[in-house]
Amino acid sequence: MVGPGPSGMAPLENANPLIYRRSGERPVTAREEDDELPDSIDDREIFDISPPAFLNPAHLIRSINDPEHPLTLEELNVVEQVRVKVNDAESTVAVEFTPTIPHCSMATLIGLSIKVKLIRSLPDRFKLDVHITPGTHVSEHAVNKQLADKERVAAALENSHLLEVVNQCLSARS
């Protein structure tokens, strides 16, 4: 039998997940460093670590910690750049995430962590859509409905224990 996960919650559901190589860092271009030029937000800037000046690199989704493993969501292939869609002109960001197993009980927590990271990192003008990659989770419809409901997200973040777990997912590991 598998013991409790690092968060002290339920036993690990996926005790031996596949670990993927982190993608390389994108070099910062001269255009991106030029403060005189407008800098729009793109898919890679949401996923990666070379954002415009107003985005904190530590607040982007590739570095979110998994709630059960000492790994990032990128290392578990839960988030991938190809599943991030940004339309800066229309102020929309959509992120699909793929739980490591089809019955992952942490899917809502992972989605909530992604959503909170984006809420804290992006300007208020952005409309966010965080959802499970279609066909990858047995409860994808219910999880997606929870993540799309602003009142439920706000209520979840009023729960001090849940907020502490989300903040652990978002904090830098030492």
C-alpha positions as CSV (number, residue, x, y, z in Angstrom):
1,M,0.0,0.0,0.0
2,V,1.2,3.5,-0.8
3,G,1.5,6.0,2.0
4,P,0.3,9.6,2.1
5,G,1.6,12.1,-0.4
6,P,3.9,15.0,0.5
7,S,0.9,17.2,1.3
8,G,-0.1,14.7,4.0
9,M,-3.4,14.1,2.2
10,A,-4.7,10.9,0.7
11,P,-2.4,8.0,-0.5
12,L,-0.6,8.6,-3.8
13,E,-2.7,7.5,-6.7
14,N,0.2,7.4,-9.2
15,A,3.2,6.4,-7.1
16,N,5.5,6.1,-10.1
17,P,4.6,8.7,-12.7
18,L,6.5,9.1,-16.0
19,I,8.9,12.1,-15.7
20,Y,9.5,14.2,-18.8
21,R,12.4,16.4,-19.7
22,R,11.9,20.1,-19.2
23,S,11.8,22.1,-22.5
24,G,14.6,24.5,-23.1
25,E,14.5,28.1,-22.1
26,R,13.7,30.6,-24.9
27,P,16.4,33.2,-25.4
28,V,15.2,36.7,-24.8
29,T,15.3,38.8,-28.0
30,A,16.5,42.4,-28.4
31,R,12.9,43.3,-29.3
32,E,11.6,41.8,-26.0
33,E,14.2,43.8,-24.1
34,D,13.4,47.1,-25.9
35,D,11.1,49.1,-23.5
36,E,10.0,51.4,-26.3
37,L,8.3,48.6,-28.3
38,P,4.9,47.1,-27.3
39,D,5.2,43.6,-25.9
40,S,2.2,41.3,-26.4
41,I,1.7,38.2,-24.4
42,D,2.0,34.9,-26.3
43,D,1.7,31.2,-25.5
44,R,5.4,30.7,-24.7
45,E,5.3,33.6,-22.2
46,I,2.5,32.0,-20.3
47,F,4.3,28.7,-20.3
48,D,7.9,29.8,-20.1
49,I,10.2,32.1,-18.1
50,S,11.0,35.0,-20.5
51,P,7.9,37.1,-20.0
52,P,7.4,40.8,-20.5
53,A,8.5,43.0,-17.6
54,F,5.1,43.0,-15.8
55,L,5.0,39.2,-15.5
56,N,7.0,37.5,-12.8
57,P,8.8,34.5,-14.3
58,A,8.2,32.5,-11.1
59,H,4.5,32.9,-11.7
60,L,4.1,31.0,-14.9
61,I,2.6,27.6,-15.3
62,R,5.6,25.4,-16.2
63,S,6.9,25.8,-12.7
64,I,3.8,24.8,-10.7
65,N,4.5,22.0,-8.3
66,D,2.4,18.8,-8.4
67,P,0.5,18.4,-5.1
68,E,1.6,14.7,-4.7
69,H,5.1,14.5,-6.2
70,P,8.3,16.6,-5.8
71,L,8.0,17.5,-9.5
72,T,6.6,20.3,-11.6
73,L,3.6,20.0,-13.8
74,E,5.9,20.3,-16.8
75,E,8.0,17.4,-15.6
76,L,4.9,15.3,-15.3
77,N,3.7,16.5,-18.7
78,V,0.5,17.8,-17.1
79,V,1.1,21.2,-18.8
80,E,2.7,21.6,-22.2
81,Q,3.2,24.8,-24.3
82,V,1.2,23.4,-27.2
83,R,-1.8,23.3,-24.9
84,V,-1.6,27.0,-24.1
85,K,-3.5,29.4,-26.3
86,V,-3.2,33.1,-25.9
87,N,-5.0,35.9,-27.9
88,D,-3.5,39.1,-26.6
89,A,-5.7,41.3,-28.8
90,E,-8.8,39.6,-27.4
91,S,-7.4,39.3,-23.9
92,T,-8.0,35.6,-23.6
93,V,-5.8,32.8,-22.2
94,A,-6.8,29.1,-22.5
95,V,-4.8,26.3,-20.8
96,E,-5.5,22.6,-21.2
97,F,-3.9,20.3,-18.7
98,T,-3.7,16.6,-18.7
99,P,-3.8,14.7,-15.4
100,T,-1.3,11.9,-15.2
101,I,-4.0,9.3,-14.7
102,P,-7.7,9.2,-15.8
103,H,-9.1,9.1,-12.3
104,C,-6.7,11.6,-10.6
105,S,-8.4,13.0,-7.6
106,M,-6.0,16.0,-7.7
107,A,-7.3,17.3,-11.0
108,T,-9.5,20.0,-9.6
109,L,-6.6,21.2,-7.3
110,I,-4.2,21.2,-10.2
111,G,-6.6,23.2,-12.3
112,L,-7.2,25.6,-9.5
113,S,-3.5,26.1,-9.0
114,I,-3.1,26.9,-12.7
115,K,-6.0,29.3,-12.6
116,V,-4.7,31.1,-9.4
117,K,-1.2,31.4,-10.9
118,L,-2.7,33.1,-14.0
119,I,-5.0,35.3,-12.0
120,R,-2.1,36.5,-9.9
121,S,0.2,37.0,-12.8
122,L,-1.8,38.4,-15.7
123,P,-3.4,41.9,-16.0
124,D,-7.1,41.9,-15.0
125,R,-8.1,42.4,-18.7
126,F,-7.6,38.7,-19.4
127,K,-10.4,36.2,-19.5
128,L,-9.1,32.8,-18.4
129,D,-10.2,29.3,-19.4
130,V,-8.4,26.4,-17.6
131,H,-9.7,23.0,-18.4
132,I,-8.8,19.3,-18.7
133,T,-7.6,18.0,-22.1
134,P,-10.7,16.4,-23.6
135,G,-10.9,12.6,-23.1
136,T,-8.1,12.4,-20.4
137,H,-10.1,12.3,-17.2
138,V,-13.2,10.4,-16.1
139,S,-14.7,13.5,-14.4
140,E,-13.5,16.1,-16.9
141,H,-16.9,17.7,-17.3
142,A,-17.5,18.2,-13.6
143,V,-13.9,19.5,-13.0
144,N,-14.2,21.9,-16.0
145,K,-17.5,23.2,-14.7
146,Q,-16.0,23.9,-11.3
147,L,-13.0,25.7,-12.8
148,A,-15.2,27.8,-15.0
149,D,-17.4,29.0,-12.1
150,K,-16.0,32.2,-10.7
151,E,-18.0,31.9,-7.5
152,R,-16.8,28.4,-6.8
153,V,-13.2,29.4,-7.5
154,A,-13.6,32.4,-5.1
155,A,-15.2,30.2,-2.5
156,A,-12.5,27.6,-2.7
157,L,-9.9,30.3,-2.2
158,E,-11.6,31.4,1.0
159,N,-10.9,28.0,2.5
160,S,-7.7,28.6,4.4
161,H,-6.5,24.9,4.2
162,L,-7.2,24.7,0.4
163,L,-5.5,28.1,-0.2
164,E,-2.4,26.8,1.8
165,V,-2.2,23.8,-0.5
166,V,-2.6,25.9,-3.6
167,N,0.1,28.3,-2.4
168,Q,2.4,25.2,-1.8
169,C,1.9,24.2,-5.4
170,L,2.8,27.8,-6.5
171,S,5.8,28.3,-4.2
172,A,9.4,27.7,-5.4
173,R,10.9,24.5,-4.2
174,S,14.2,24.7,-2.5
